[in-house]
Amino acid sequence: MRYVHVDFEFPPGVRHPMHDFLDGGDDRRSELLTWRRLPDETLATLFRVAAPRERYLDRLRDIAAIERFETSPGEPPFYLKAYERLGGPTETFLDAFVDTEFLSVPPVVFRPAGRLSFGLVGPPEQLRDALAAVPDRITVEVDRIGSYGGGRRLAGVRLTERQREALRAANRVGYYEVPRTGSVEDVAAAIDCSPSTAGAHLRKAEAALVDAFVGRWE
């Protein structure tokens, strides 16, 4: 199976109001875990939300398209099931993938500044037409195409290509073995840079991955 991971950036004019709410702080994000488009053109969704609970729900109540919702108890992160009437940019965006064979790999991650990330399993030859149907104002970046091997993926974690190369090299040379059989110098040699640069790539990549994992489950 072929796997594609895509990053989108929605400008304010085509951004969902709840996506705008996430701009209130870098610690805010929401993850769309599953969804269904109902026959009456209502979108049923299940989100995991990391944001101030009452302010988030107050904002949700102000959106006319939200017909009803329910939440899990407790402090953030919390779970939200919502029913929303489709229309506008949200429907246009979803329609880009309707006639394709792609299956989304949850979660779909919403972050501040209108950023959205998700993975797809399906035929890469359909990708160009699907992305061409995305509204023009939405910025699209395909950051990975490869084989899908299953497992949990931390969608929404932004790593540079050099950081990815460093992680792959570190894994290959035994840097993450216990006991460790490879060194930062080995990683540097594998990706053709200085040890200090290789170390910086690894630290930044590891910090992003740990932050995403801890932020999801704490």
N, C-alpha and C positions, 0 to 999 in steps of 0.2 A: 504493500500500500504506500502511496505517495503522500507526504505530509508537507503542508505549506503553512508558514506562520506569517501573518500580515499585521503591520501597524498602520493605524489610521489616525489622522488628526483633523478634528472637526472645528471649523471656525465658528465664532459665536452665532452667526446668522443661521446656521444649520445644526446647531447643537441642541440636544434634548435639555429641557430645563433642569433636570436632576443631574445631568452631566455638568452643567454650569455650577451647581451647588458644590461640586468637588473642588472648585478653585479656592475654597475657603481655607485650605491648608494642605501641606504636602502629605500629611498622615491620612488624608481622606481618599478612599477608593471604594468601588463597588464591583462585585463580580457576578455576572449573570451565569447561573449554574445550569438552568434548563428553561425552556420556553416552548410554547405551542401557539400557533396561529389558529384561532378558532373559526368555525364557519361563518360566524356573524362579524368577521373582521376585527375581533378583539384579540389582543396579544396578551396571553397569560404568561407571567414570568415569575421565576424564583431567583432572588438576589441574596448575596451575602454582603452586608454593608458595614464598612468601617468608617463611621462618621458620627458626629454628635446626634444621638437618637432623636430627641424631641425637635430639634431644629430641622433635621432631615424630614421628619414626618409632617411638620408644619408646612414645609415647602411642598411636599407631595400633595397635601390637601388643597393647595392653591392651583393645582393643574387640572383644568376642566376635563382633559381627556382621560384622567385616572378615574375609573368608575368605582373601584373599591380595592381595598388592600387589607392584609392582616400580617402581623409580625410575631416573631418569637419573643419571649420575655427576656429581660436582662439587659445589661449594658452592652455597648459595642464590643466586638462585632455582633450584629444580630441578623436574622433572616427575614426577608420580606417577600410575600407573595402578592402580586399586584395584577390587576386587569386593566388594560388600557385600550381605548379606541384608536385604531391605526389611522394614519394620515400624515401628510407633510414629509419632512426629511427622513423620519424613522421608517416609514413605509417604503419610500424610494430606495433607501439603503438596503432594506431587507429584500426588496424585489430584485436587486442585482444578483442574488444567489438562488432565486426561486427555481429557475429552469436548469440548474446545474446538478451534477451528481455529488456535490460537496456535502460532507457531513462535518458540522462544527465539533471541535474537541474542546469541551468546557474546561475552565471557565473563560467567558468573554470578559476581559478586564477593562474597566473604565477608570481613568486616572485624571488628575487635574490637567488644565490647559487643553481640554478637548481630546485627549489621547485615548485610544481604544486599541486593544490587542487581542487577537485570537488565532487559533490554529484550525486548519481544515484538512480533512482527509478526502482525497478525490483526484481526478485526472488533471494533471498540470496543464494539459492542452486547453482546458476550459477556463483557466485562470484569467487569461487576457481579456476574453469577452466579459467575464463576470466583473472584473475590476473596471473595465471601460464603462460599465453601466452604473458605477458608483457616481453620485453627483460630482460635477467638476470641481467644486470648491473644497472637496474633501481631499486632503493629501494622503497618498497611499505609498507605503514602502513594504516590499516583500523582503523580509530579513532572513528567511530560511526556506529552502526546498530540499527535501530529502526523503528517506524512507521512514515510515512510522513504525516505531518499535513498541508502542504502548507505554504504560507507566505514567506516573504523575509528572506533568510538566508545569513549571512555574511560569505560566503565561503572564505577559506584561513586564517581565524582567528585561531591562534594556542593557545589553552588553555590546561593546564595540567588537568589530571583527577581530581586532588584535587580542582583545580579552578572551574571545572564544578560542582563538588559536593557542593562546597561552594555557588555557584550561585543558584543551585537548592534548597539548604537548606534555603538560604536567602529568596527566593521567597515563599517557603512553610511556613516559620515562620512569614511572614509579614514584613520583613525588607524593602521591596520596596513598601509597601502600603503607601498611602497618606491619613491621617497622618500615620506615621510609627507605626506598632504594634509589631514589633520584634526587637531584638537588636543583636549586634555582639556576645554578650554572648550566645544568643539563637542559633546562627549559630554555634558557637564553640561547644556547647553541642550536636548539631545535627550531627556534623561530627567528634566529639571526638578529639578535639585539644584545645589549649589555645586560648583565645580571641585575643591575638596579632597575632597568626598565622592565625586565621580565617580572621581577618581584612586585613592581607597582601594578602591572597588568593583573597579576594574580590576586593581590590584595583588593583591588577595586572590584574585580569580578566576584570574589568570595563575599565581599561586603554586600553587594547587590543581591546575591543569592540568599545569604543568611537573612537579610532584612526582609526579603519577600516571604521566605518560609516562616520566620518568626511572626511577622505581621499577619500572616494568614491564620495561624493557629493559636495565637495567644488570646 
